[in-house]
Amino acid sequence: MAIDTTNEVKAIARYVRMSPYKVRRVLDQIRGRSYREALIVLQFMPYRSCDIILKTLRSAVANAEHNAGLDPSTLIVSKAFADGGPSLKRFRARAQGRAYQIRKPTCHITLAVAPASED
């Protein structure tokens, strides 16, 4: 079963208040899997990032179904990646009037689904 990337449909979740490093470890598990398998994997993984990835995956499949007229049972996660977004910069008070910087990272999650072509 190969992936037909000509009919690729994607969804992007932007400015997610989560580290891209922590999101990538979940995305690596669902990349290349079918939609049904990816749903099962995401529901049983213990990470906080699974919720937003699940929401983005459902959005990508809804886009494929509504905009491209594709059948959800034939879809495969063809691309899944997380890019770093802008970091929120905060300061924590320390001893003797000093301030240490805290960076709260954000990320942009991109998921693309494509129909599996029968070879």
C-alpha positions in Angstrom: 0.0 0.0 0.0 1.6 3.3 -1.1 0.6 6.8 -0.3 -0.9 9.0 -3.0 0.4 12.4 -2.2 -1.4 14.2 -5.1 -4.6 14.2 -3.1 -3.0 15.3 0.2 -5.2 17.3 2.5 -3.8 19.0 5.6 -4.8 20.7 8.9 -2.6 23.1 10.9 -2.9 23.9 14.6 -0.9 27.1 15.3 0.4 28.6 18.5 -0.1 25.6 20.6 1.2 26.2 24.1 3.4 23.1 24.2 7.0 22.3 23.4 7.6 21.0 19.9 10.0 18.4 21.2 7.3 16.8 23.3 4.8 16.9 20.4 7.2 15.3 18.0 7.5 12.1 20.1 3.8 11.5 19.6 3.8 12.5 15.9 6.5 10.0 15.2 4.2 7.2 16.4 1.3 8.0 14.1 3.2 9.0 10.9 2.5 6.5 8.1 -0.4 4.8 10.0 -4.0 4.6 8.8 -6.6 7.0 10.3 -8.2 4.3 12.4 -4.9 3.1 13.8 -3.8 6.6 14.6 -7.0 7.3 16.5 -6.4 4.2 18.6 -2.8 5.0 19.3 -3.6 8.6 20.3 -6.4 7.6 22.6 -4.2 5.3 24.7 -1.0 7.3 24.8 -0.4 9.0 28.2 0.9 12.4 26.9 -0.9 15.7 27.1 0.0 16.5 23.5 -2.3 13.7 22.3 -5.4 15.7 22.8 -4.4 18.6 20.4 -2.9 16.1 17.9 -6.2 14.1 17.9 -8.2 17.3 17.3 -5.9 18.3 14.4 -6.1 14.8 12.9 -9.9 14.9 13.0 -9.8 18.3 11.4 -7.6 17.0 8.6 -9.9 14.1 7.9 -12.9 16.3 8.0 -11.2 18.6 5.5 -10.5 15.6 3.3 -14.0 14.3 3.5 -15.8 17.7 3.0 -13.4 19.5 0.6 -11.9 16.7 -1.4 -14.6 14.1 -1.1 -12.3 11.3 0.2 -13.4 8.3 2.2 -12.0 8.4 5.8 -11.5 4.6 5.9 -8.9 4.8 3.1 -6.8 7.7 4.6 -3.3 7.4 5.9 -1.3 10.0 7.9 1.2 11.0 5.2 2.9 13.9 6.9 3.1 14.8 10.6 5.5 17.4 11.9 5.7 20.1 14.6 7.6 23.4 14.0 8.6 25.8 16.8 6.5 28.9 17.2 7.3 32.0 19.1 8.3 31.6 22.8 6.5 33.5 25.5 9.2 35.2 27.6 8.5 35.4 31.4 10.7 36.3 34.4 11.0 34.5 37.7 12.1 36.5 40.7 15.4 35.2 42.3 17.5 36.1 45.3 18.9 39.6 45.8 16.7 41.3 43.2 17.7 39.2 40.3 15.4 37.9 37.6 15.8 34.7 35.6 14.2 34.3 32.2 11.6 31.5 31.6 10.8 30.7 28.0 7.3 29.1 27.5 7.5 27.5 24.0 4.8 27.3 21.5 4.5 25.1 18.3 2.7 24.7 15.0 1.4 21.2 14.4 0.9 20.2 10.7 -0.9 16.9 9.8 -1.5 15.8 6.3 -3.7 12.8 5.2 -3.7 11.2 1.8 -5.6 8.2 0.4 -3.8 4.9 0.2 -3.3 3.8 -3.4 -3.7 0.1 -4.1 -0.6 -1.3 -5.9 
